[in-house]
Amino acid sequence: MTDPCKPVGSLTTRVLAMNSDTNPAGDIFGGWVLSQMDIAAGICAGKRAQSRVVTVALDSMSFIRPVKVGDILGVYTEVVETGRTSMVINVEAWVRRDRIGNREKVTKGKFKFVALDENGKSKPLPDESELPSYVFDV
Ligand SMILES: CC(C)(COP(=O)(O)OP(=O)(O)OC[C@H]1O[C@@H](n2cnc3c(N)ncnc32)[C@H](O)[C@@H]1OP(=O)(O)O)[C@@H](O)C(=O)NCCC(=O)NCCS
């Protein structure tokens, strides 16, 4: 049972939302948030794959609350499924309002990545038993 007040997954990136990231209404542009989630998911997938990875699909994406200038965006990731060469990463973004305020979940999504070899072809994921121990650090 997950606690709705706590992020699921490991904190993978943190970044401050700046004026340059706003839409015409003055809130943070959704595409910027999406790209922060893709970056964090890619870090998580690369760790699991121990290789280069690419985003192949975005299976679900919800924008729950707006992000404002001055919020700190923290992106949490977790591998929730693995195939032969692919992985599904659960991603949640939470903000700390105006750097110090309450923490709120702003977006969630499921990103699918594929492990690639040096020629850009899909390659099998390593077995979990072959992974270095840092992969399991929180
Ligand atoms: C990722 C890529 C190399 C896969 O190539 P491919 O020839 O389809 O490779 P495969 O057939 O071996 O499939 C690899 C895995 O991807 C999955 N996959 C491929 N296309 C998919 C899609 N559209 N949706 C979901 N899964 C997909 C397959 O199910 C397979 O998973 P599995 O090995 O765990 O069973 C190729 O689709 C690609 O280069 N895509 C562009 C990626 C990119 O540029 N991303 C950035 C976007 S801005």
The ligand as a Tripos MOL2 file, in Angstrom:
@<TRIPOS>MOLECULE
LIG
   48    50     1     0     0
SMALL
NO_CHARGES

@<TRIPOS>ATOM
      1 C1         14.0240    1.7190  -29.9150 C.3       1 LIG1
      2 C2         14.3110    1.1090  -31.2820 C.3       1 LIG1
      3 C3         15.8300    0.9700  -31.4720 C.3       1 LIG1
      4 C4         13.6700   -0.2680  -31.2980 C.3       1 LIG1
      5 O1         13.9130   -0.7940  -32.5550 O.3       1 LIG1
      6 P1         13.1340   -2.1170  -33.0090 P.3       1 LIG1
      7 O2         13.6820   -2.5380  -34.3210 O.co2     1 LIG1
      8 O3         11.6640   -1.9380  -32.8430 O.co2     1 LIG1
      9 O4         13.6870   -3.1430  -31.9490 O.3       1 LIG1
     10 P2         13.0250   -4.4610  -31.4740 P.3       1 LIG1
     11 O5         12.0080   -4.9720  -32.4510 O.co2     1 LIG1
     12 O6         14.1860   -5.3460  -31.1000 O.co2     1 LIG1
     13 O7         12.2220   -4.0290  -30.1490 O.3       1 LIG1
     14 C5         12.9320   -3.7020  -28.9850 C.3       1 LIG1
     15 C6         11.9660   -3.6060  -27.8150 C.3       1 LIG1
     16 O8         11.2140   -2.4180  -27.9550 O.3       1 LIG1
     17 C7          9.8320   -2.6750  -27.8440 C.3       1 LIG1
     18 N1          9.1830   -1.6980  -28.7260 N.ar      1 LIG1
     19 C8          9.5670   -1.3570  -29.9870 C.ar      1 LIG1
     20 N2          8.7500   -0.3980  -30.4530 N.ar      1 LIG1
     21 C9          7.8300   -0.1440  -29.4850 C.ar      1 LIG1
     22 C10         6.7190    0.7480  -29.3800 C.ar      1 LIG1
     23 N3          6.3930    1.5860  -30.3450 N.pl3     1 LIG1
     24 N4          6.0290    0.7420  -28.2210 N.ar      1 LIG1
     25 C11         6.3530   -0.0580  -27.2110 C.ar      1 LIG1
     26 N5          7.3940   -0.9470  -27.2410 N.ar      1 LIG1
     27 C12         8.1080   -0.9830  -28.3800 C.ar      1 LIG1
     28 C13         9.6770   -4.1210  -28.3040 C.3       1 LIG1
     29 O9          8.5200   -4.6960  -27.7540 O.3       1 LIG1
     30 C14        10.9460   -4.7320  -27.7260 C.3       1 LIG1
     31 O10        10.7800   -5.0230  -26.3410 O.3       1 LIG1
     32 P3         11.3770   -6.3840  -25.6660 P.3       1 LIG1
     33 O11        12.7250   -6.6650  -26.2910 O.co2     1 LIG1
     34 O12        11.5260   -6.0720  -24.2020 O.co2     1 LIG1
     35 O13        10.3930   -7.4530  -25.9520 O.co2     1 LIG1
     36 C15        13.7190    1.9850  -32.4520 C.3       1 LIG1
     37 O14        12.3000    1.8990  -32.3810 O.3       1 LIG1
     38 C16        14.1400    3.4190  -32.3750 C.2       1 LIG1
     39 O15        15.2940    3.7520  -32.6510 O.2       1 LIG1
     40 N6         13.2000    4.3060  -32.0120 N.am      1 LIG1
     41 C17        13.4940    5.7350  -31.8660 C.3       1 LIG1
     42 C18        13.9560    6.0080  -30.4390 C.3       1 LIG1
     43 C19        14.2080    7.4670  -30.2350 C.2       1 LIG1
     44 O16        14.7670    8.1380  -31.0850 O.2       1 LIG1
     45 N7         13.7900    7.9790  -29.0720 N.am      1 LIG1
     46 C20        13.8420    9.3530  -28.7680 C.3       1 LIG1
     47 C21        12.5520    9.9410  -29.1340 C.3       1 LIG1
     48 S1         12.5170   11.6900  -29.0480 S.3       1 LIG1
@<TRIPOS>BOND
     1     1     2 1
     2     2     3 1
     3     2     4 1
     4     2    36 1
     5     4     5 1
     6     5     6 1
     7     6     7 2
     8     6     8 1
     9     6     9 1
    10     9    10 1
    11    10    11 2
    12    10    12 1
    13    10    13 1
    14    13    14 1
    15    14    15 1
    16    15    16 1
    17    15    30 1
    18    16    17 1
    19    17    18 1
    20    17    28 1
    21    18    19 ar
    22    18    27 ar
    23    19    20 ar
    24    20    21 ar
    25    21    22 ar
    26    21    27 ar
    27    22    23 1
    28    22    24 ar
    29    24    25 ar
    30    25    26 ar
    31    26    27 ar
    32    28    29 1
    33    28    30 1
    34    30    31 1
    35    31    32 1
    36    32    33 2
    37    32    34 1
    38    32    35 1
    39    36    37 1
    40    36    38 1
    41    38    39 2
    42    38    40 1
    43    40    41 1
    44    41    42 1
    45    42    43 1
    46    43    44 2
    47    43    45 1
    48    45    46 1
    49    46    47 1
    50    47    48 1
@<TRIPOS>SUBSTRUCTURE
     1 LIG1         1 GROUP 0 **** ****
